[in-house]
Amino acid sequence: MRNIIYIGVFFAGLIFFLFMMYKPLTPQQYIKWVEGYENGWHQKTIYNDWIIDVQKQPLPYVALNRYGVTISDEDLDFFLKEQQEEQYYIFNIARNDGKDLIEYFGEDQRKSTLNYFSFTFQKAIKLSSNGKEISPNLFHFERDNNLSNSRSFLLSFNKPPKEGLTTLIINSPLLSPTPIKIPIEGKKTPAFTL
């Protein structure tokens, strides 16, 4: 009987200790967590001569980046309700040899290459989830003039009915003769406090 009491006290103390140890992340820690490669929300792959970096962006992450880490609880709740049917991604493409994505195809092809990545490339991108392929409903090619050789694309898809493994499919003959498939399965995001 005495052993049962000791075991009960031990488990009650352990549960109390674990409860006290759990603290929600700060908004800055949450952003860093989502951007990390170890959690499954951010994937980097080298496919032939291309480096492709894809990050699935949970809605709280999008809100914190869009409105800042000082967003109010009410504004965050409003954003989450307003955007609940969306799923955001950002992906970057770079050459493994350091050449600029646009310049790689030749100076004489610059205008047509920019046109392709600004408009036509959207048709080459799909999100596969639960056996269905979804086209992006938001597509933005960032034509930045920085010194980086990578190019960024912002995407939004209608949220699939079930969470789980999603695969970004890039079916572009400019990048590969076969579709490039990048699986993304993020862990459950931790809580954070404002």
Secondary structure, DSSP 8 states (H G I E B T S, - for coil): -HHHHHHHHHHHHHHHHHHHH---B-HHHHHHHHH-GGGSSEEEEEETTEEEEEEEE-HHHHHHHHH-TT--HHHHHHHHHHTTTEEEEEEEEEETTS--HHHHT-GGGHHHHHHHHHTGGGGGEEEEETTEEE--SEEEEE---SS-S-EEEEEEEE--SS-S-EEEEE--TTT-SS-EEEEE-------B--
